[in-house]
Amino acid sequence: MTQNELQQARVEIDALDEQVQMLISRRARIAQQIAHIKQKMGDTGDHYRPAREAEVLRRVIERNQGPDGGPLTDEVMARLMREIMSACLSLESPLKVAYLGPEGTYTQAAVLKHFGDSVNARANNAIDEIFREVESGAADYGVVPVENSTGGVVIHTLDELIHTKLRICGEVALPVHHHLLSCGPDLDGVKRVYSHPQSFAQCRKWLDAKLPQAIRETVSSNGEAARRAREEGEGVAAIASLQAGRINALNILAANIEDDPNNTTRFLVIGKQDPGATGHDITSVVMMAHRSHTPGALFKLLQPFAAAELDMTRIESRPAKGSTVNDYYFFIDFIGHASEPRVQKALDAVRSEAAFFKVLGSYPRAVM
C-alpha cells in the first residue's frame, strides 16, 4: 500500500466515523422521544423490554451472517449493539441492577454482558439480598447464578425462586475463565487459596496437580477471594476473574485454570416483568408431586410435556424444607412461551396433578 492509498483509507474511515456518530446520536434522540410518548400513555415504569431487546440482537446477528456481513464476529457485533442500546436506554430511565458482589465477580460480568455498561450495577453480599432488593423496588432487576456446566446448580438461587413473587425475565450464558491471582510472584509461595465453592469444583484437577498442599478456603464470591488475597499478601492466592485481578492489583500466576475449557455459567435475570413471546423462548416452572417418593409420581407430572411435544432442556430436584415424607421440588425448563396454546394446555394439565405448581417465568433465550 502506497502512502497515498493509506491516506485515502484514513480519510474514508474518518468519514464513516462521522456517519456512525451521527446515526448513534439520531438513535438516542428517538429513544428520548419514545420515553416521552410512553410517559404520555401513562407508562411510568422502567423502559427495558427483554423481548424487544432480544429481537434486536437476533437481527444484528442475522445481518452479520448474511451476504453483507463483515469481518467482526457475531459476539463482537452483538456487544457493540448492546452498548449502544444500553446508552440509549439510560436516557429513558437508568436501570438499577442488583448482583452478587463485591466488584469483580462473574455475576457483575453477566450484568454488563446483558444490560451493558450504562446501568447502575449494585453489589450485594448474598443471593437472598438480591431478591429482596428487587422485591422492595430498590433495584429494577437482579442477576443471579443458577447453574454451571461443570459445577452444577446453585441451590441458593433455586430455593429463593420457590417463594419469591418475582419473575425470571431473561438469561445470560457467560463463558467463565478462572485465573490464579496473588500479590506474590509465583506458584511456589502459595500456601492458601480462596475461592467460591463452585470455582473450586471447576478447577479441582488443576489445583490437585499444581497446588496439592495449599489450603483451600471457600468464600462468598470470587470478588471476595481477590480482596482477601490483596489484603493478606504473599502466600495467599485467589481464583477469580481478570477484572477482579485488575481491581485488586494482583498478579496473574496462572491463566485459564478451569478443568473444562468450555466452562459456562448460566445466570437468570429476575424482575417484575412478564416478557412477551419472541419465538425463541424458555419457560421455567417448579412443581411438587403428591407423595413424590411414590412410584410414577414424577412421570405423571412430566407426561403432559411429552404429550405437547415440548422440549425439556433441564430438570433439577431439591428436597422440600421441613418435609417429613421426603417430598421434592422439581425445577423444569422447556422451550416455548406460556402464552402459546399448546404450552397453556400442558401447564394446566400439570397444575391439576401437582401438589405445588408455579410458573417462574417465560423469557427470551440467551442470544449469545
C-alpha positions as CSV (number, residue, x, y, z in Angstrom):
1,M,0.0,0.0,0.0
2,T,1.4,3.4,-1.0
3,Q,1.3,6.4,1.2
4,N,-1.5,8.0,-0.9
5,E,-3.6,4.8,-0.5
6,L,-3.0,4.8,3.2
7,Q,-4.1,8.4,3.5
8,Q,-7.2,7.8,1.4
9,A,-8.2,4.8,3.6
10,R,-7.8,7.0,6.7
11,V,-10.0,9.8,5.1
12,E,-12.6,7.1,4.4
13,I,-12.5,5.9,8.0
14,D,-12.9,9.4,9.3
15,A,-15.9,10.0,7.1
16,L,-17.5,6.7,8.3
17,D,-16.8,7.6,11.9
18,E,-18.7,10.8,11.4
19,Q,-21.7,9.0,9.9
20,V,-21.7,6.3,12.7
21,Q,-21.6,9.1,15.3
22,M,-24.5,11.0,13.7
23,L,-26.6,7.8,13.4
24,I,-26.0,6.9,17.1
25,S,-27.0,10.4,18.1
26,R,-30.1,10.2,16.0
27,R,-31.0,6.8,17.6
28,A,-30.5,8.3,21.0
29,R,-32.9,11.2,20.2
30,I,-35.5,8.8,19.0
31,A,-35.1,6.8,22.2
32,Q,-35.8,10.0,24.2
33,Q,-38.9,10.6,22.0
34,I,-40.1,7.1,22.8
35,A,-39.7,7.8,26.5
36,H,-41.8,10.9,26.3
37,I,-44.5,9.0,24.3
38,K,-44.6,6.3,26.9
39,Q,-45.0,8.8,29.7
40,K,-48.0,10.4,27.9
41,M,-49.5,7.0,27.6
42,G,-49.2,6.6,31.4
43,D,-46.2,4.2,31.3
44,T,-44.0,5.5,34.2
45,G,-42.1,2.3,34.9
46,D,-38.7,1.3,33.5
47,H,-38.4,1.1,29.8
48,Y,-36.4,-2.1,29.5
49,R,-38.2,-4.7,27.3
50,P,-36.5,-8.1,27.3
51,A,-38.4,-9.4,24.3
52,R,-37.7,-6.3,22.3
53,E,-34.0,-6.2,23.1
54,A,-33.6,-9.9,22.3
55,E,-35.3,-9.4,19.0
56,V,-32.9,-6.5,18.1
57,L,-29.8,-8.5,19.0
58,R,-31.0,-11.5,16.9
59,R,-31.5,-9.3,13.9
60,V,-28.0,-7.9,14.4
61,I,-26.6,-11.5,14.3
62,E,-28.7,-12.4,11.3
63,R,-27.4,-9.4,9.4
64,N,-23.8,-10.2,10.4
65,Q,-24.2,-13.7,9.0
66,G,-25.8,-12.5,5.8
67,P,-24.3,-11.6,2.4
68,D,-23.4,-8.1,3.7
69,G,-21.8,-9.4,6.9
70,G,-18.3,-8.1,7.8
71,P,-15.2,-9.4,9.4
72,L,-16.4,-8.9,13.0
73,T,-17.7,-11.9,14.9
74,D,-21.4,-12.3,15.9
75,E,-20.3,-11.8,19.5
76,V,-18.5,-8.6,18.9
77,M,-21.3,-7.1,16.8
78,A,-23.9,-8.1,19.4
79,R,-21.7,-6.5,22.2
80,L,-21.3,-3.2,20.2
81,M,-25.1,-3.0,19.6
82,R,-25.7,-3.9,23.3
83,E,-23.6,-0.9,24.4
84,I,-25.5,1.4,22.0
85,M,-28.8,0.1,23.3
86,S,-27.7,0.4,26.9
87,A,-26.6,4.0,26.5
88,C,-29.8,5.0,24.7
89,L,-31.9,3.2,27.4
90,S,-30.1,5.1,30.1
91,L,-31.5,8.3,28.6
92,E,-35.0,7.0,29.1
93,S,-34.6,5.6,32.6
94,P,-31.3,4.4,34.0
95,L,-31.7,0.8,35.3
96,K,-30.7,-0.3,38.8
97,V,-29.5,-3.9,38.7
98,A,-28.5,-5.9,41.8
99,Y,-25.8,-8.5,41.6
100,L,-23.7,-10.7,43.8
101,G,-20.6,-8.7,44.8
102,P,-18.2,-7.4,45.5
103,E,-17.0,-5.7,42.4
104,G,-15.2,-8.1,40.0
105,T,-17.4,-11.1,40.3
106,Y,-18.6,-13.2,37.4
107,T,-22.2,-12.1,38.2
108,Q,-21.1,-8.5,37.6
109,A,-19.7,-9.6,34.2
110,A,-23.1,-11.2,33.4
111,V,-24.8,-7.9,34.3
112,L,-22.6,-5.9,31.9
113,K,-23.0,-8.5,29.1
114,H,-26.8,-8.5,29.4
115,F,-27.5,-4.8,30.2
116,G,-24.4,-3.0,29.0
117,D,-22.1,-0.6,30.9
118,S,-24.7,2.2,31.2
119,V,-26.7,0.6,34.1
120,N,-26.4,1.3,37.7
121,A,-25.0,-2.0,38.9
122,R,-25.3,-2.6,42.7
123,A,-23.3,-5.1,44.6
124,N,-24.9,-7.3,47.2
125,N,-23.4,-9.8,49.7
126,A,-25.7,-12.7,49.1
127,I,-28.2,-14.1,46.7
128,D,-31.2,-13.7,49.0
129,E,-30.3,-10.0,49.3
130,I,-30.5,-9.6,45.5
131,F,-34.1,-11.0,45.6
132,R,-35.0,-8.6,48.4
133,E,-33.5,-5.6,46.6
134,V,-35.7,-6.3,43.6
135,E,-38.8,-7.2,45.6
136,S,-38.6,-3.9,47.6
137,G,-38.1,-1.8,44.5
138,A,-34.6,-0.7,45.5
139,A,-33.4,-2.3,42.2
140,D,-35.3,-2.8,38.9
141,Y,-33.7,-6.1,38.2
142,G,-31.3,-8.7,39.7
143,V,-28.9,-11.1,38.2
144,V,-28.2,-14.4,40.0
145,P,-26.2,-17.5,39.0
146,V,-28.3,-20.7,38.6
147,E,-26.1,-23.4,37.1
148,N,-22.6,-24.1,35.8
149,S,-21.7,-26.6,33.1
150,T,-19.1,-28.2,35.4
151,G,-20.2,-27.4,39.0
152,G,-23.9,-27.9,38.6
153,V,-26.8,-25.9,40.1
154,V,-26.7,-23.0,42.5
155,I,-29.0,-24.2,45.3
156,H,-29.5,-20.8,46.9
157,T,-31.0,-19.4,43.7
158,L,-33.3,-22.4,43.4
159,D,-34.5,-22.1,47.0
160,E,-35.3,-18.4,46.5
161,L,-37.2,-19.0,43.3
162,I,-39.7,-21.2,45.1
163,H,-41.1,-18.5,47.3
164,T,-40.4,-15.2,45.5
165,K,-43.1,-13.2,43.7
166,L,-40.5,-12.1,41.2
167,R,-40.4,-13.5,37.6
168,I,-37.5,-14.7,35.5
169,C,-37.2,-12.1,32.8
170,G,-34.1,-13.3,30.9
171,E,-31.0,-15.5,31.0
172,V,-27.3,-14.9,30.4
173,A,-24.8,-17.5,29.3
174,L,-21.3,-16.5,30.3
175,P,-18.1,-18.3,29.4
176,V,-16.1,-18.5,32.6
177,H,-12.3,-18.5,32.7
178,H,-10.6,-18.7,36.1
179,H,-7.2,-17.3,36.9
180,L,-5.0,-17.8,39.9
181,L,-4.2,-14.3,41.3
182,S,-1.9,-13.2,44.1
183,C,0.4,-10.4,45.3
184,G,3.2,-12.9,45.2
185,P,5.4,-13.5,42.1
186,D,5.0,-17.3,41.5
187,L,3.2,-20.5,42.4
188,D,5.9,-21.8,44.8
189,G,5.0,-19.4,47.5
190,V,1.2,-20.1,47.6
191,K,0.1,-21.7,50.8
192,R,-3.6,-20.8,50.8
193,V,-6.2,-20.3,48.1
194,Y,-9.5,-18.5,48.4
195,S,-12.4,-19.1,46.1
196,H,-16.1,-19.6,45.7
197,P,-17.1,-23.3,46.2
198,Q,-18.2,-23.5,42.5
199,S,-14.9,-22.3,41.3
200,F,-13.0,-24.8,43.4
201,A,-15.1,-27.5,41.8
202,Q,-14.4,-26.2,38.4
203,C,-10.6,-26.1,38.9
204,R,-10.2,-29.2,41.1
205,K,-7.9,-31.1,38.7
206,W,-5.6,-28.2,38.1
207,L,-5.3,-27.5,41.9
208,D,-4.7,-31.1,42.6
209,A,-1.8,-31.2,40.1
210,K,-0.3,-27.8,40.7
211,L,-1.0,-26.8,44.3
212,P,-1.8,-30.1,46.2
213,Q,-0.5,-28.8,49.5
214,A,-2.2,-25.4,49.5
215,I,-5.1,-24.9,51.9
216,R,-8.4,-24.3,50.1
217,E,-10.8,-21.9,51.8
218,T,-14.2,-21.1,50.5
219,V,-15.7,-17.5,50.5
220,S,-18.9,-16.0,49.3
221,S,-17.7,-14.9,45.9
222,N,-14.6,-14.7,43.7
223,G,-14.5,-10.9,44.2
224,E,-14.2,-11.5,47.9
225,A,-11.5,-14.1,47.3
226,A,-9.5,-11.5,45.3
227,R,-10.0,-8.9,48.1
228,R,-8.6,-11.3,50.7
229,A,-5.6,-12.2,48.5
230,R,-4.8,-8.5,48.2
231,E,-5.2,-7.8,52.0
232,E,-3.3,-10.9,53.2
233,G,-0.4,-10.5,50.8
234,E,2.2,-13.0,49.6
235,G,1.5,-16.7,50.2
236,V,-2.2,-16.2,49.6
237,A,-3.9,-16.6,46.2
238,A,-7.4,-16.3,44.8
239,I,-9.3,-18.0,41.9
240,A,-11.1,-15.1,40.2
241,S,-11.6,-13.2,37.0
242,L,-9.2,-10.9,35.2
243,Q,-11.4,-7.9,36.2
244,A,-11.1,-8.9,39.9
245,G,-7.3,-9.1,39.5
246,R,-7.2,-5.6,37.9
247,I,-9.4,-4.1,40.6
248,N,-7.2,-5.5,43.4
249,A,-3.8,-5.1,41.6
250,L,-3.0,-8.8,41.7
251,N,-0.5,-10.7,39.6
252,I,-1.7,-13.5,37.3
253,L,0.2,-16.6,38.4
254,A,-1.7,-18.9,36.1
255,A,-4.4,-18.2,33.5
256,N,-7.4,-20.3,32.4
257,I,-7.1,-22.9,35.1
258,E,-10.6,-24.3,34.7
259,D,-10.7,-28.0,34.0
260,D,-13.2,-27.6,31.2
261,P,-12.2,-25.1,28.5
262,N,-15.9,-24.8,27.6
263,N,-16.8,-23.9,31.2
264,T,-20.0,-21.8,31.1
265,T,-22.2,-20.3,33.9
266,R,-25.9,-19.6,33.3
267,F,-27.4,-16.6,35.1
268,L,-31.0,-15.5,35.4
269,V,-32.4,-12.0,35.2
270,I,-35.1,-11.5,37.8
271,G,-37.7,-8.8,37.9
272,K,-41.4,-7.9,37.9
273,Q,-42.0,-8.1,34.2
274,D,-43.6,-10.9,32.1
275,P,-41.8,-10.6,28.7
276,G,-43.8,-11.2,25.6
277,A,-43.2,-14.1,23.3
278,T,-40.4,-13.8,20.8
279,G,-40.4,-17.3,19.1
280,H,-37.1,-18.1,20.9
281,D,-38.3,-18.5,24.5
282,I,-37.8,-20.7,27.5
283,T,-40.3,-21.3,30.3
284,S,-39.2,-22.3,33.8
285,V,-41.6,-24.0,36.3
286,V,-41.3,-25.5,39.7
287,M,-43.6,-28.3,41.0
288,M,-44.1,-30.9,43.6
289,A,-45.9,-34.2,43.2
290,H,-48.4,-35.6,45.6
291,R,-46.3,-38.1,47.6
292,S,-43.3,-37.5,45.3
293,H,-41.5,-40.5,46.7
294,T,-44.1,-43.0,45.4
295,P,-43.6,-44.8,42.0
296,G,-44.9,-42.9,39.0
297,A,-45.4,-39.6,40.8
298,L,-42.8,-37.7,38.7
299,F,-43.9,-39.5,35.5
300,K,-47.5,-38.1,35.9
301,L,-46.1,-34.6,36.1
302,L,-43.9,-35.0,33.1
303,Q,-46.3,-36.7,30.8
304,P,-48.2,-33.6,29.7
305,F,-44.9,-32.1,28.4
306,A,-44.3,-35.1,26.3
307,A,-47.9,-35.1,25.0
308,A,-47.5,-31.5,23.9
309,E,-44.1,-32.3,22.3
310,L,-42.3,-29.7,24.5
311,D,-38.5,-30.0,24.5
312,M,-37.3,-30.0,28.1
313,T,-33.8,-28.6,28.5
314,R,-33.3,-29.0,32.2
315,I,-34.7,-30.8,35.3
316,E,-33.4,-30.5,38.8
317,S,-34.7,-31.6,42.2
318,R,-34.5,-30.0,45.6
319,P,-35.7,-31.5,48.9
320,A,-38.7,-29.6,50.4
321,K,-37.5,-27.9,53.6
322,G,-39.4,-29.0,56.6
323,S,-41.0,-32.0,54.9
324,T,-41.1,-35.2,56.9
325,V,-42.1,-37.5,53.9
326,N,-39.1,-36.9,51.6
327,D,-41.0,-34.5,49.3
328,Y,-39.1,-32.9,46.5
329,Y,-39.5,-29.8,44.3
330,F,-38.8,-30.3,40.7
331,F,-37.4,-27.4,38.5
332,I,-38.0,-27.8,34.8
333,D,-37.1,-25.6,31.8
334,F,-38.6,-26.2,28.4
335,I,-38.6,-24.5,25.1
336,G,-41.7,-22.4,24.5
337,H,-43.7,-19.5,25.9
338,A,-46.5,-19.7,28.5
339,S,-48.8,-17.7,26.1
340,E,-48.7,-20.4,23.4
341,P,-51.9,-22.6,23.4
342,R,-50.1,-25.9,23.5
343,V,-47.9,-24.7,26.4
344,Q,-51.0,-23.4,28.3
345,K,-52.7,-26.8,27.8
346,A,-49.7,-28.7,29.1
347,L,-49.3,-26.3,32.1
348,D,-53.0,-26.7,33.0
349,A,-52.6,-30.5,32.9
350,V,-49.5,-30.4,35.2
351,R,-51.2,-28.0,37.6
352,S,-54.1,-30.3,38.1
353,E,-51.8,-33.2,39.0
354,A,-49.3,-31.3,41.2
355,A,-49.4,-30.7,45.0
356,F,-47.5,-27.4,44.3
357,F,-47.0,-25.7,40.9
358,K,-45.6,-22.3,39.9
359,V,-44.6,-20.7,36.6
360,L,-41.3,-19.0,37.3
361,G,-41.3,-17.1,34.0
362,S,-41.3,-17.2,30.2
363,Y,-38.4,-15.3,28.8
364,P,-36.2,-14.9,25.7
365,R,-33.4,-17.4,25.3
366,A,-29.9,-16.1,25.6
367,V,-28.8,-14.6,22.3
368,M,-25.1,-15.3,22.7
